[in-house]
Amino acid sequence: MSDFLSKFNKDKYDDLVNEKEDKEIKSSDNKKEQKQEEKVPQQKHEEQASAVEKEEPVHKHASPPASSSLSSRSSRYQEAEEEVEIDLDYRRKKKRRMWLLISGAVVACILIFFIYYLLVHVKIENFVGQPVADVRAWAEENDVEIELEQEHSMEHDANHVISQSVSEGDKIKKGKTLQLISSLGADPEEVIPLVDFSEMSQEEAQIWIEENKAENLQLVTEYSDDIEAGGFLQFSIKDSSIDESEYKRKDSAAVYYSRGEEVFEKNITIPDFTGVAKEEVEKWAETNEIEMSYEESDSDSVEEGTIISQSEPADEKIAKRDEMEVVVSAGKAVVVPNFGGVTAEEAAMNYPDLNVTVKHAFHADVAYGTLISQSVEADTKLTNKDDKDVTVTYSQGRPYLHDFRGQTEGDLPRLFYEEYQSKGADINYIVKYVDSSEVKGTVVDMGVFNEFIPMTYTVEVRISNNDSAPPNPPAFDGGPEDVYPEPGPSEADGLEDPEPELGAGESPDALEEAENLEAGEE
């Protein structure tokens, strides 16, 4: 455009120069004509002057003829005409120059209009499929307004143009409005029928997610020691109340595939943990993700809570999640003795580092005073973190049934428990009530007493019924009825003795056994 204007200005300048030259030529021609007109009278005047000067010769000679004067005039006129040069192409050049000027002006007007049109109009590009942000940037740069409508679309991603009001290649005037329809993405409320991801590979699952625009369905890979790489692990919906048949595009879910077994490089240097506190080893193992196990052992030289030894040597390399073991000192240990070589009194007094509890129990085969058992085996080492309570049980031999005659019925449960049952002997009793002059409730007889019995035994104990007289006779008020009460049913009616009743903790089988024993003794 600038070249055209410069050329146009140059042509116009040339035309002005030519026109100026034409004017100068015309003025020079006029001046020549005037000079010639002035020259003719001057020539006449000169001729007259020369004639006066030559009068005398004239009188002497004859005057020249008229034809010679006419010829001299014509010659002088021809000389004047010869001095003016007439350009025969001047008019033709002038017309052509005028047409060039008119054509240049028309072309200039067309170019000015074209330039103006280009300056106030913009050519529209194809915005379909482009981000709305890019279109807005273009519109701002080209002074075009944007009117945006949005709708859901499966073909176009969110915030991308679906269609435009002005076609590609057409022009729009600056300041006008370009209407666009952009995508909101796929409809989040649409129900998506899920597939069986366990039958799909990881690549197929990714393609399915992209085709269905399931943006909230994430594909997650994680390490697995059991499933090979690319294998299906699980599918889960974040909201457990949503059934898979009701899954919508807006619901968050994840499908998991295996990355295979994780392999780590052995790039961790193992320090020397000997004498180091257990807490420092725990921090090191946690920082480096080492599967550290701890075993405790007593030591007379290593302080409690510090490391005695380690399974992997120092300065060796180890990888993350590798297994390693260290032995932690539990301090000095107490060795549990064999209590079979000491008496019960010695066991209770001679071991202050242990909490020894001595018990006595009946035993059919172990002699009296001999150790039956101990709760912790001999030679066991106990540290401060161990329970140092040790129970030792010594034998009292076979159970010996004492004579409980004269005791009350209410004391029998306590006596049988303390004397026999608490010491391991299953000794029980059954009660039989009999008439006796003793106070009611007094033990008047036993089936067996003051002799050794088996570890399991039931003895019959006879209790005074004292139905013939009250334990404490009332004051005398007179009248035979008050002094001599009516006889009891056993005496008046000749009834047999009442059946013996069960004692505390007795069973019917024990009662039957006692009756059979009594029958055999009789």
Phi, psi and omega in degrees: 000316179296324178295319180296316180297317180297321178294319179298315179297323179295315179297318180297320178297318179298320180297319179296321179296316180296318180297320178297318179297321178299316179298318180296320179296317180297317180294325178293323178295317179298319179296322179295319179297317179298319179298320180294318179297322178288331183288325181297308177299325180295321178295320178297319180295321179293322179295319179296319180296317179294329178290321179296316181295336183252031181291322183293316175299334181291319179295333180281327182250164177282147179294147183290158180285160183293330182295327179291325177293324179292323181291325178293328179291313181297323179294320177294325179292320179294324178295324178293320180292328180292334181287335180266119179260121182259122178275114183288334181270005186297313182295320179297318178295323181293319178296315179299321178296323180293318178296322177298321178296317179295315179299318179297322179294319179297313179299320179297319178296318179297316180295321179296319178295319180297318179295319179297318179298318179294326183287330184256002178235152182233138177277129184278136176266176176270105184265356182297127180089354180270154177296144180297326180299320179293321179295319178298320178297317177298316181296320179293322180291327184255012175059049178239136178277148180243128173244119192245132170240151184233146176204158181287146181207138175271340184274331184242143177291163180299141178065030173241150186285133176265315180207168181220150185284333179249129185289162178296136180093336176285163182247152179227141181287142179299141182093344178281173186252131175256121182269131180232150171244120182249162184269140170267005184084187180291153182292117182291341182272357182285134177281128181252119175293119182281152177258172177274099183292340180293340179261006181245149174280172180297320179294319179295322178295321179296319178296319179297319179297317181291320181293325182265005178053037180276075186292335180269003175261109185266143175259114187244136175244140179213158182289146179213134178276346185254327184255133181289164184301135180089352180282151181287137178253300182194162173233135182215143174257133185303316177272106185295343181282349181271126177281151182298330179288345181252015184293129177250162183298332182280345184284140179276131180208170181211141173242129188254135174233153186279144171260005182083185181285133181282129180243127181250151178278141178280087183232016180252123180277131181274124177278173176271110184269359183299126180080001180273145180294148181299325182298322179292322177295320179297318178296316180298316180294321179292319181295320184262005177056050177260135177281089185264132175244149186237129176240136182259144179210146179284155179206136178275344185246334182263133183296147180299135178090001178249165188276132177269314183205170179220152185286329180252136183291155179294151178073003173278164179262145180218152181256164177302144177067010171286155181268145179207153183225141174232151178257124183256137179288131176260010180087186180288137184257156174256128181270126179286126182279173172270106184285000177289343182264003180232162178278172179296321179294318179294323179298324182282336189252333194262006183228077183290338179283351179240150175265089186269127175246123183260129176236157178238141182212151176283148178208132185286335187246344182259132184292159181300135177085356180269145180293127175271314183198164171222141188291334178242132183295151178296149180072008175284136179265127180244128178257184181294339179272355180265159174280118184265016176281126179232127179251126178242140184238126180250150184277142170252017180074201178287149179292142179243121183276116181279168179272113180258014178294141183094343176282159179272159181298326181292340179273345186298316179302318180294316183297315181292325179289311183293321186278329189231301188297321179291346181252019171092359180262130181271071181258123181232175180217157172236152186253137173229125182270132181227159175284136181201157177282351179289161179299142181304135179093000180269140177286117182256344182196158176224148179295321179218139175201157180055049174201161178287143181228165178294170180293334176239120186200148176233125182249147177270131179242125181262129183247137181294131177269329178046049179281346185277340182207148177288153180294329178229101183298140179287166179296148183287126180242002183089156180094132182294333182294328182283331184276320183243099178291164178295143181298153179287171184295332181287326181274318185288319186258357181066029180285157177286165178303145178294153178297139178298144179262156180287138173277183181296127176078011182269157178239161178300327178296320178295323178295318179295320179297318179296322179294320178294323179295318181294322179295322179292323179292323179292000000 
